[in-house]
């Protein structure tokens, strides 16, 4: 059985069984289909914009993508949001999720926000992704 470790400043690591943490955790699937876009500048209305020294990556509802400012695009992605607060000290959460999906041959794009995580999966992989997350104990809701 895997253990997720929580570390708090000034305190020792405390173990928590990952299956207990996942049990009844909520995940929701966004109804929109998204595109991952390499763009010249951030696109208005984007779900996420990631800038590094080499490029700008924008995750946006694919119906809002225009060819203006787009260098490359890859569409057909669904966003799954872990509808729970994930503390910064939580270790191994996304690793366990990504391994479970990798075992099903599902490629993911992970985006971490301040309080939670999101993963993007291709639309064709959505049914088996939902099934796998449910098998881990998550309650998955399609909105």
PyMOL CGO cylinders between C-alpha atoms (Angstrom):
from pymol import cmd
from pymol.cgo import CYLINDER

trace = [
    CYLINDER, 0.00, 0.00, 0.00, 1.32, 3.44, -0.94, 0.3, 1, 1, 1, 1, 1, 1,
    CYLINDER, 1.32, 3.44, -0.94, 1.66, 6.18, 1.62, 0.3, 1, 1, 1, 1, 1, 1,
    CYLINDER, 1.66, 6.18, 1.62, 1.41, 9.89, 0.93, 0.3, 1, 1, 1, 1, 1, 1,
    CYLINDER, 1.41, 9.89, 0.93, 3.49, 11.97, 3.31, 0.3, 1, 1, 1, 1, 1, 1,
    CYLINDER, 3.49, 11.97, 3.31, 2.39, 15.30, 4.72, 0.3, 1, 1, 1, 1, 1, 1,
    CYLINDER, 2.39, 15.30, 4.72, 5.08, 17.55, 6.09, 0.3, 1, 1, 1, 1, 1, 1,
    CYLINDER, 5.08, 17.55, 6.09, 4.30, 20.63, 8.14, 0.3, 1, 1, 1, 1, 1, 1,
    CYLINDER, 4.30, 20.63, 8.14, 6.87, 23.28, 9.06, 0.3, 1, 1, 1, 1, 1, 1,
    CYLINDER, 6.87, 23.28, 9.06, 8.52, 22.33, 12.31, 0.3, 1, 1, 1, 1, 1, 1,
    CYLINDER, 8.52, 22.33, 12.31, 6.87, 18.90, 12.43, 0.3, 1, 1, 1, 1, 1, 1,
    CYLINDER, 6.87, 18.90, 12.43, 7.94, 15.45, 11.35, 0.3, 1, 1, 1, 1, 1, 1,
    CYLINDER, 7.94, 15.45, 11.35, 6.52, 13.80, 8.27, 0.3, 1, 1, 1, 1, 1, 1,
    CYLINDER, 6.52, 13.80, 8.27, 3.22, 12.09, 8.91, 0.3, 1, 1, 1, 1, 1, 1,
    CYLINDER, 3.22, 12.09, 8.91, 2.03, 9.21, 6.78, 0.3, 1, 1, 1, 1, 1, 1,
    CYLINDER, 2.03, 9.21, 6.78, -1.39, 8.89, 5.29, 0.3, 1, 1, 1, 1, 1, 1,
    CYLINDER, -1.39, 8.89, 5.29, -2.59, 6.01, 3.15, 0.3, 1, 1, 1, 1, 1, 1,
    CYLINDER, -2.59, 6.01, 3.15, -3.23, 7.35, -0.33, 0.3, 1, 1, 1, 1, 1, 1,
    CYLINDER, -3.23, 7.35, -0.33, -6.33, 5.25, -0.86, 0.3, 1, 1, 1, 1, 1, 1,
    CYLINDER, -6.33, 5.25, -0.86, -7.84, 6.89, 2.22, 0.3, 1, 1, 1, 1, 1, 1,
    CYLINDER, -7.84, 6.89, 2.22, -7.02, 10.32, 0.83, 0.3, 1, 1, 1, 1, 1, 1,
    CYLINDER, -7.02, 10.32, 0.83, -8.55, 9.54, -2.57, 0.3, 1, 1, 1, 1, 1, 1,
    CYLINDER, -8.55, 9.54, -2.57, -11.68, 7.95, -1.15, 0.3, 1, 1, 1, 1, 1, 1,
    CYLINDER, -11.68, 7.95, -1.15, -14.61, 10.22, -1.99, 0.3, 1, 1, 1, 1, 1, 1,
    CYLINDER, -14.61, 10.22, -1.99, -12.35, 12.95, -3.37, 0.3, 1, 1, 1, 1, 1, 1,
    CYLINDER, -12.35, 12.95, -3.37, -14.25, 14.88, -6.01, 0.3, 1, 1, 1, 1, 1, 1,
    CYLINDER, -14.25, 14.88, -6.01, -13.22, 15.35, -9.61, 0.3, 1, 1, 1, 1, 1, 1,
    CYLINDER, -13.22, 15.35, -9.61, -15.23, 17.22, -12.18, 0.3, 1, 1, 1, 1, 1, 1,
    CYLINDER, -15.23, 17.22, -12.18, -14.92, 17.10, -15.95, 0.3, 1, 1, 1, 1, 1, 1,
    CYLINDER, -14.92, 17.10, -15.95, -15.34, 20.37, -17.79, 0.3, 1, 1, 1, 1, 1, 1,
    CYLINDER, -15.34, 20.37, -17.79, -17.97, 20.24, -20.52, 0.3, 1, 1, 1, 1, 1, 1,
    CYLINDER, -17.97, 20.24, -20.52, -15.89, 22.30, -22.97, 0.3, 1, 1, 1, 1, 1, 1,
    CYLINDER, -15.89, 22.30, -22.97, -13.20, 20.87, -25.21, 0.3, 1, 1, 1, 1, 1, 1,
    CYLINDER, -13.20, 20.87, -25.21, -9.87, 22.64, -24.92, 0.3, 1, 1, 1, 1, 1, 1,
    CYLINDER, -9.87, 22.64, -24.92, -6.86, 23.33, -27.10, 0.3, 1, 1, 1, 1, 1, 1,
    CYLINDER, -6.86, 23.33, -27.10, -3.25, 23.57, -25.98, 0.3, 1, 1, 1, 1, 1, 1,
    CYLINDER, -3.25, 23.57, -25.98, -1.78, 26.41, -28.00, 0.3, 1, 1, 1, 1, 1, 1,
    CYLINDER, -1.78, 26.41, -28.00, 1.73, 27.69, -28.56, 0.3, 1, 1, 1, 1, 1, 1,
    CYLINDER, 1.73, 27.69, -28.56, 1.03, 31.38, -29.08, 0.3, 1, 1, 1, 1, 1, 1,
    CYLINDER, 1.03, 31.38, -29.08, 2.76, 34.67, -29.71, 0.3, 1, 1, 1, 1, 1, 1,
    CYLINDER, 2.76, 34.67, -29.71, 1.00, 36.23, -26.72, 0.3, 1, 1, 1, 1, 1, 1,
    CYLINDER, 1.00, 36.23, -26.72, -1.50, 35.13, -24.06, 0.3, 1, 1, 1, 1, 1, 1,
    CYLINDER, -1.50, 35.13, -24.06, -4.94, 34.55, -25.57, 0.3, 1, 1, 1, 1, 1, 1,
    CYLINDER, -4.94, 34.55, -25.57, -7.95, 36.31, -23.99, 0.3, 1, 1, 1, 1, 1, 1,
    CYLINDER, -7.95, 36.31, -23.99, -10.28, 34.06, -22.04, 0.3, 1, 1, 1, 1, 1, 1,
    CYLINDER, -10.28, 34.06, -22.04, -7.67, 31.36, -21.48, 0.3, 1, 1, 1, 1, 1, 1,
    CYLINDER, -7.67, 31.36, -21.48, -8.01, 28.73, -18.76, 0.3, 1, 1, 1, 1, 1, 1,
    CYLINDER, -8.01, 28.73, -18.76, -4.24, 28.88, -18.18, 0.3, 1, 1, 1, 1, 1, 1,
    CYLINDER, -4.24, 28.88, -18.18, -1.24, 30.69, -19.57, 0.3, 1, 1, 1, 1, 1, 1,
    CYLINDER, -1.24, 30.69, -19.57, 2.26, 29.36, -18.98, 0.3, 1, 1, 1, 1, 1, 1,
    CYLINDER, 2.26, 29.36, -18.98, 5.23, 31.52, -19.91, 0.3, 1, 1, 1, 1, 1, 1,
    CYLINDER, 5.23, 31.52, -19.91, 8.79, 30.36, -19.89, 0.3, 1, 1, 1, 1, 1, 1,
    CYLINDER, 8.79, 30.36, -19.89, 11.91, 31.75, -21.52, 0.3, 1, 1, 1, 1, 1, 1,
    CYLINDER, 11.91, 31.75, -21.52, 11.17, 29.97, -24.82, 0.3, 1, 1, 1, 1, 1, 1,
    CYLINDER, 11.17, 29.97, -24.82, 7.44, 30.15, -25.41, 0.3, 1, 1, 1, 1, 1, 1,
    CYLINDER, 7.44, 30.15, -25.41, 3.92, 30.94, -24.28, 0.3, 1, 1, 1, 1, 1, 1,
    CYLINDER, 3.92, 30.94, -24.28, 1.54, 28.01, -23.84, 0.3, 1, 1, 1, 1, 1, 1,
    CYLINDER, 1.54, 28.01, -23.84, -2.16, 28.75, -23.55, 0.3, 1, 1, 1, 1, 1, 1,
    CYLINDER, -2.16, 28.75, -23.55, -4.92, 26.33, -22.57, 0.3, 1, 1, 1, 1, 1, 1,
    CYLINDER, -4.92, 26.33, -22.57, -8.18, 27.67, -23.95, 0.3, 1, 1, 1, 1, 1, 1,
    CYLINDER, -8.18, 27.67, -23.95, -11.68, 26.57, -24.94, 0.3, 1, 1, 1, 1, 1, 1,
    CYLINDER, -11.68, 26.57, -24.94, -11.00, 25.42, -28.48, 0.3, 1, 1, 1, 1, 1, 1,
    CYLINDER, -11.00, 25.42, -28.48, -14.05, 27.28, -29.81, 0.3, 1, 1, 1, 1, 1, 1,
    CYLINDER, -14.05, 27.28, -29.81, -12.25, 30.53, -28.84, 0.3, 1, 1, 1, 1, 1, 1,
    CYLINDER, -12.25, 30.53, -28.84, -9.04, 29.84, -30.76, 0.3, 1, 1, 1, 1, 1, 1,
    CYLINDER, -9.04, 29.84, -30.76, -8.43, 32.10, -33.73, 0.3, 1, 1, 1, 1, 1, 1,
    CYLINDER, -8.43, 32.10, -33.73, -5.51, 31.73, -36.09, 0.3, 1, 1, 1, 1, 1, 1,
    CYLINDER, -5.51, 31.73, -36.09, -4.26, 35.17, -35.11, 0.3, 1, 1, 1, 1, 1, 1,
    CYLINDER, -4.26, 35.17, -35.11, -1.35, 34.90, -32.66, 0.3, 1, 1, 1, 1, 1, 1,
    CYLINDER, -1.35, 34.90, -32.66, -1.28, 31.06, -32.87, 0.3, 1, 1, 1, 1, 1, 1,
    CYLINDER, -1.28, 31.06, -32.87, 1.95, 29.29, -33.78, 0.3, 1, 1, 1, 1, 1, 1,
    CYLINDER, 1.95, 29.29, -33.78, 0.81, 25.68, -33.14, 0.3, 1, 1, 1, 1, 1, 1,
    CYLINDER, 0.81, 25.68, -33.14, -2.31, 24.13, -31.66, 0.3, 1, 1, 1, 1, 1, 1,
    CYLINDER, -2.31, 24.13, -31.66, -3.41, 20.72, -30.42, 0.3, 1, 1, 1, 1, 1, 1,
    CYLINDER, -3.41, 20.72, -30.42, -7.14, 20.36, -29.74, 0.3, 1, 1, 1, 1, 1, 1,
    CYLINDER, -7.14, 20.36, -29.74, -9.45, 17.73, -28.33, 0.3, 1, 1, 1, 1, 1, 1,
    CYLINDER, -9.45, 17.73, -28.33, -8.48, 17.97, -24.65, 0.3, 1, 1, 1, 1, 1, 1,
    CYLINDER, -8.48, 17.97, -24.65, -10.79, 17.68, -21.62, 0.3, 1, 1, 1, 1, 1, 1,
    CYLINDER, -10.79, 17.68, -21.62, -9.96, 19.21, -18.25, 0.3, 1, 1, 1, 1, 1, 1,
    CYLINDER, -9.96, 19.21, -18.25, -10.49, 17.18, -15.08, 0.3, 1, 1, 1, 1, 1, 1,
    CYLINDER, -10.49, 17.18, -15.08, -10.30, 19.26, -11.90, 0.3, 1, 1, 1, 1, 1, 1,
    CYLINDER, -10.30, 19.26, -11.90, -9.64, 17.75, -8.49, 0.3, 1, 1, 1, 1, 1, 1,
    CYLINDER, -9.64, 17.75, -8.49, -12.36, 19.59, -6.59, 0.3, 1, 1, 1, 1, 1, 1,
    CYLINDER, -12.36, 19.59, -6.59, -10.57, 19.54, -3.27, 0.3, 1, 1, 1, 1, 1, 1,
    CYLINDER, -10.57, 19.54, -3.27, -7.94, 21.59, -1.48, 0.3, 1, 1, 1, 1, 1, 1,
    CYLINDER, -7.94, 21.59, -1.48, -4.53, 19.97, -1.85, 0.3, 1, 1, 1, 1, 1, 1,
    CYLINDER, -4.53, 19.97, -1.85, -2.03, 21.34, 0.67, 0.3, 1, 1, 1, 1, 1, 1,
    CYLINDER, -2.03, 21.34, 0.67, 1.42, 22.35, -0.56, 0.3, 1, 1, 1, 1, 1, 1,
    CYLINDER, 1.42, 22.35, -0.56, 2.93, 19.78, 1.80, 0.3, 1, 1, 1, 1, 1, 1,
    CYLINDER, 2.93, 19.78, 1.80, 1.12, 16.89, 0.12, 0.3, 1, 1, 1, 1, 1, 1,
    CYLINDER, 1.12, 16.89, 0.12, 3.65, 14.63, -1.59, 0.3, 1, 1, 1, 1, 1, 1,
    CYLINDER, 3.65, 14.63, -1.59, 2.80, 12.00, -4.19, 0.3, 1, 1, 1, 1, 1, 1,
    CYLINDER, 2.80, 12.00, -4.19, -0.80, 12.90, -5.03, 0.3, 1, 1, 1, 1, 1, 1,
    CYLINDER, -0.80, 12.90, -5.03, -0.27, 13.73, -8.68, 0.3, 1, 1, 1, 1, 1, 1,
    CYLINDER, -0.27, 13.73, -8.68, 2.36, 11.00, -9.01, 0.3, 1, 1, 1, 1, 1, 1,
    CYLINDER, 2.36, 11.00, -9.01, -0.17, 8.35, -8.02, 0.3, 1, 1, 1, 1, 1, 1,
    CYLINDER, -0.17, 8.35, -8.02, -2.84, 9.77, -10.35, 0.3, 1, 1, 1, 1, 1, 1,
    CYLINDER, -2.84, 9.77, -10.35, -0.44, 10.05, -13.29, 0.3, 1, 1, 1, 1, 1, 1,
    CYLINDER, -0.44, 10.05, -13.29, 0.91, 6.51, -12.74, 0.3, 1, 1, 1, 1, 1, 1,
    CYLINDER, 0.91, 6.51, -12.74, -2.61, 5.06, -12.62, 0.3, 1, 1, 1, 1, 1, 1,
    CYLINDER, -2.61, 5.06, -12.62, -3.47, 6.80, -15.90, 0.3, 1, 1, 1, 1, 1, 1,
    CYLINDER, -3.47, 6.80, -15.90, -0.10, 5.88, -17.46, 0.3, 1, 1, 1, 1, 1, 1,
    CYLINDER, -0.10, 5.88, -17.46, -0.87, 2.24, -16.69, 0.3, 1, 1, 1, 1, 1, 1,
    CYLINDER, -0.87, 2.24, -16.69, -3.95, 2.72, -18.91, 0.3, 1, 1, 1, 1, 1, 1,
    CYLINDER, -3.95, 2.72, -18.91, -1.78, 4.33, -21.65, 0.3, 1, 1, 1, 1, 1, 1,
    CYLINDER, -1.78, 4.33, -21.65, -3.37, 7.74, -21.02, 0.3, 1, 1, 1, 1, 1, 1,
    CYLINDER, -3.37, 7.74, -21.02, -1.14, 10.74, -21.61, 0.3, 1, 1, 1, 1, 1, 1,
    CYLINDER, -1.14, 10.74, -21.61, -1.85, 13.75, -19.40, 0.3, 1, 1, 1, 1, 1, 1,
    CYLINDER, -1.85, 13.75, -19.40, -0.97, 17.41, -19.18, 0.3, 1, 1, 1, 1, 1, 1,
    CYLINDER, -0.97, 17.41, -19.18, -0.91, 18.46, -15.52, 0.3, 1, 1, 1, 1, 1, 1,
    CYLINDER, -0.91, 18.46, -15.52, -1.53, 21.99, -14.28, 0.3, 1, 1, 1, 1, 1, 1,
    CYLINDER, -1.53, 21.99, -14.28, -1.26, 22.85, -10.62, 0.3, 1, 1, 1, 1, 1, 1,
    CYLINDER, -1.26, 22.85, -10.62, -3.09, 25.84, -9.20, 0.3, 1, 1, 1, 1, 1, 1,
    CYLINDER, -3.09, 25.84, -9.20, -2.69, 27.36, -5.76, 0.3, 1, 1, 1, 1, 1, 1,
    CYLINDER, -2.69, 27.36, -5.76, -5.14, 25.02, -4.03, 0.3, 1, 1, 1, 1, 1, 1,
    CYLINDER, -5.14, 25.02, -4.03, -5.72, 22.13, -6.40, 0.3, 1, 1, 1, 1, 1, 1,
    CYLINDER, -5.72, 22.13, -6.40, -4.58, 20.27, -9.50, 0.3, 1, 1, 1, 1, 1, 1,
    CYLINDER, -4.58, 20.27, -9.50, -6.05, 19.86, -12.96, 0.3, 1, 1, 1, 1, 1, 1,
    CYLINDER, -6.05, 19.86, -12.96, -5.20, 17.29, -15.60, 0.3, 1, 1, 1, 1, 1, 1,
    CYLINDER, -5.20, 17.29, -15.60, -5.96, 17.38, -19.28, 0.3, 1, 1, 1, 1, 1, 1,
    CYLINDER, -5.96, 17.38, -19.28, -6.63, 14.18, -21.18, 0.3, 1, 1, 1, 1, 1, 1,
    CYLINDER, -6.63, 14.18, -21.18, -7.52, 13.66, -24.81, 0.3, 1, 1, 1, 1, 1, 1,
    CYLINDER, -7.52, 13.66, -24.81, -11.27, 13.28, -25.40, 0.3, 1, 1, 1, 1, 1, 1,
    CYLINDER, -11.27, 13.28, -25.40, -10.74, 9.75, -26.73, 0.3, 1, 1, 1, 1, 1, 1,
    CYLINDER, -10.74, 9.75, -26.73, -9.16, 8.80, -23.37, 0.3, 1, 1, 1, 1, 1, 1,
    CYLINDER, -9.16, 8.80, -23.37, -11.85, 10.40, -21.20, 0.3, 1, 1, 1, 1, 1, 1,
    CYLINDER, -11.85, 10.40, -21.20, -13.96, 7.25, -20.58, 0.3, 1, 1, 1, 1, 1, 1,
    CYLINDER, -13.96, 7.25, -20.58, -11.03, 5.13, -19.39, 0.3, 1, 1, 1, 1, 1, 1,
    CYLINDER, -11.03, 5.13, -19.39, -9.64, 8.08, -17.39, 0.3, 1, 1, 1, 1, 1, 1,
    CYLINDER, -9.64, 8.08, -17.39, -12.94, 8.46, -15.55, 0.3, 1, 1, 1, 1, 1, 1,
    CYLINDER, -12.94, 8.46, -15.55, -13.13, 4.72, -14.95, 0.3, 1, 1, 1, 1, 1, 1,
    CYLINDER, -13.13, 4.72, -14.95, -9.58, 4.63, -13.57, 0.3, 1, 1, 1, 1, 1, 1,
    CYLINDER, -9.58, 4.63, -13.57, -10.12, 7.62, -11.28, 0.3, 1, 1, 1, 1, 1, 1,
    CYLINDER, -10.12, 7.62, -11.28, -13.31, 6.02, -9.95, 0.3, 1, 1, 1, 1, 1, 1,
    CYLINDER, -13.31, 6.02, -9.95, -11.38, 2.81, -9.28, 0.3, 1, 1, 1, 1, 1, 1,
    CYLINDER, -11.38, 2.81, -9.28, -9.00, 4.88, -7.11, 0.3, 1, 1, 1, 1, 1, 1,
    CYLINDER, -9.00, 4.88, -7.11, -12.00, 6.05, -5.06, 0.3, 1, 1, 1, 1, 1, 1,
    CYLINDER, -12.00, 6.05, -5.06, -12.73, 9.45, -6.63, 0.3, 1, 1, 1, 1, 1, 1,
    CYLINDER, -12.73, 9.45, -6.63, -16.28, 10.64, -7.23, 0.3, 1, 1, 1, 1, 1, 1,
    CYLINDER, -16.28, 10.64, -7.23, -16.22, 11.88, -10.83, 0.3, 1, 1, 1, 1, 1, 1,
    CYLINDER, -16.22, 11.88, -10.83, -18.87, 14.30, -12.06, 0.3, 1, 1, 1, 1, 1, 1,
    CYLINDER, -18.87, 14.30, -12.06, -19.29, 15.41, -15.64, 0.3, 1, 1, 1, 1, 1, 1,
    CYLINDER, -19.29, 15.41, -15.64, -20.56, 18.99, -15.82, 0.3, 1, 1, 1, 1, 1, 1,
]
cmd.load_cgo(trace, "trace")
